[in-house]
Amino acid sequence: MEEELTLLLKELVERVRTLETTVFNADNVLLKAGLVKVEGMKPSIKSSSRIPTSDSIHKMEWSDIDELVVKLSGE
């Protein structure tokens, strides 16, 4: 039983190495086609929302809130 498990693990390790070689090979078509990316976009914490926070709305005058509603509704 242990011998079969050891052989299975060795086979899995060999398959993973083969996949890594295929993916990271400089002549690989997948990398050149852009289907496999080595580096991706870095996440950003900043929010680019057009809607102001509740704190800024709290500090607004009613006329500013009216202008905000008109601007957000696209009128």
SULURGI-V624476 format. One record per run of one state. SS is the DSSP state (h for helix, s for strand, l for the rest). FROM is the first residue (numbers start at 1). TO is the last residue. If there is no record, write none. Layout:
SS/FROM/TO, SS/FROM/TO
This chain:
l/1/1, h/2/24, l/25/28, h/29/33, l/34/53, h/54/58, l/59/61, h/62/73, l/74/75
